[in-house]
Amino acid sequence: MNRPRYGTHLFLVVMSAMWLLPLLWTLYTSLRPKAATDKYGYWSLRGPFNLDNFTTAWTQGSLPTYFVNSIYITVPAVLLTLALSSMMAFAVSRFVWKFNVTLLILFTAGNMLPPQVLAAPLFEMFKHTPLPYSLSTSGSLLDTYYAVIAVEVAFQLGFCTFVLSNYMKALPGELTEAALVDGASVWRQYRQIIMPLSRPALAALGTLQVIWLYNDFFWPLLFLQTGSRLPITTGVNSLQGQFLMNYNLIAAGATITVIPTLVIYLALQRHFVAGLTLGANKG
Amino acid sequence: MTPPTTLATVAAPARVPAPPTRSRRVRRLSGKDRWVLGIMVGIPTAVQAVLIWIPTLLSIGLSFTRWNGLAISGIKPAGLSNYRFALEDYPPFWPAIEHNVIWLVFLALVATPLGLLLAVLLDQKIRGSRIYQSIFFTPVMLSLVLVGIIWQLIYARDEGLLNNVLGTAGHPDAVDWFGDPHVNLWAALVATAWRHAGYVMVLYLAGLKGLDPSLREAAAMDGANARQTFFRVVLPAMRPINIVIVVITLIEALRAFDIVYVINHGTNGLELLSVLVIQNLVGEGQVLGVGSALAVILLVVSLVPIVTYLSRTFRKADR
């Protein structure tokens, strides 16, 4: 078993280099002023290097607005998803009830559909739902965060309910049995027994959901028409048009967009990987 | 792919536990508790019903109508004409189907096996395994929008890394990797594989780590070599995860949207079924009926992996 595996290492090193190359190239391009790349070409090892592209992309690309918008969407959506899915998971996993499995199947199926299947009806439903102008400048649910948050929550509910219900099923039944003997209500069993015990699963799912919703492109693209309301992932796409052919600025914008995900990943790596594989291993 | 992906995708349980026999029946609960439970189930179910299940049915309904999306009263029945139009008279339809099939085949034959290979290699006690894992996993955290933008920097005709390395940058016959309709599908697939392989690797690695080590020891004791151990012992034992990976690959291929939309809005060689749906909803003319017919076709195809997966996962639970 311990003979040196040069072939394996060689393969892994080459693959790693190929994997890192696009990221490093992006970073490298973003650090070079446009004037330098115009003069020497992008394929060159000449300075100067500075952060000018980052400041330009940050201010001209309205990145701060996009980031704030991402927070407006991601934070409520993740909290709502976890709250609703944990309640649903608690109910279907801790109680025997006629439509348990049917509902769980329908929830899971909903999460696996391609979002485009639902695009037309949701768009029209929101367009034809009037809202007072004090709540929405469009007079309907279109172009509002409510629409985006609601659909993001609905779409993630299935996966989270599925994972959490498996997790909660694995918790010993005696826990709530004892609480019931003590006369604890269903709500107290949920809040004070099951939820605290599910903390690892909730942390993992929460991390995963933050990154997924931050990365979501499609729903904001469909529902939000005002450019200044777009979240970062949808907004960063418009940089390509705005910084036409200025690849240095585009690279800087892309790098800035990656940073929050990278920070979350490095800080909560364990949770993130656990969240991805939770469903795959928990039984 | 969305989320997910995103892409968002689904990871599934290796095994669903037997139904909890110790759980209590709802009937024995007090009135107030039943109300609380009803609300806990009712709100999420209502959200799902209003925003997922009803829209799915509406999509099917709309596919048999002609409508411009304005007044509800303007909805006219159209029979099967939308489907007939999509299949017979809509030029991008068959190219899109072909691209979706290529997408699936490429993921299934290249990206997914590469992820499996990486997982198997990194599951060995190998130096720097964690560092390798982190490297291959990094693209999984990126949105497909960013994947598209980052690879644009590689693929750009005169400014991109690839043509500069090949030495063709600046020549009139340099390949525009994302622009040339003969190669852009493959260019987009390479970028997609960059992300997909890492995702498969993480899932499979978790499965391998959870595998009973005595299986391998027994195989080694019987004199099986590494290859035999993997194909005869490990792979069959990983069956539940294998199914998850197959389903994820299928669904990712059907959901593919973000990256081609970022590259050129899914035109000129990058037509995909999901993109055609959207083009018919937001484009000029707004042919909702045709868009919905395409959506229903996408739905029917998606139901194959979804139903396969669900029936396998829930068979034991649903007696």
Interface residues (C-beta under 8 A of the other chain):
Chain A: M1 R5 T8 H9 F11 L12 M15 S16 W19 L20 L21 P22 L23 W25 T26 T29 T37 G41 Y42 W43 L84 S85 M87 M88 F90 A91 V92 S93 R94 F95 V96 W97 V101 T102 L103 L104 I105 L106 F107 T108 A109 G110 N111 M112 L113 P114 P115 Q116 V117 L118 A119 A120 P121 L122 F123 E124 M125 K127 H128 A150 V151 V153 A154 F155 Q156 L157 G158 F159 T161 F162 V163 N166 K169 A170 G173 E174 E177 L180 S185 V186 W187 Y190 I211 W212 L213 Y214 N215 D216 F217 F218 L221 L222 T233 T234 V236 N237 L239 Q240 M245 Y247 I250 A251 G253 A254 T257 V258 T261 L262 Y265 F272 V273 L276 T277 L278 G279 A280 N281 K282 G283
Chain B: T2 P3 P4 T5 T6 L7 A8 T9 V10 A11 A12 P13 A14 R15 V16 P17 P19 P20 T21 R22 S23 R24 R25 V26 L29 S30 K32 D33 V36 L37 M40 V41 I43 P44 T45 V47 Q48 V50 L51 I52 W53 I54 P55 T56 L58 S59 L62 G69 I72 L118 L121 L122 Q124 K125 I126 R127 G128 Y132 I135 F136 F137 T138 P139 V140 M141 L142 S143 L144 V145 L146 I149 I150 W151 Q152 L153 I154 A156 E159 G160 L161 N164 V165 A169 W194 G198 Y199 V202 L203 A206 G207 G210 I241 V244 V247 I251 L254 R255 F257 D258 Y261 V262 S274 V277 I278 L281 V282 L288 G291 S292 A295 V296 L298 L299 S302 P305 I306 Y309 L310 T313 F314 A317 D318
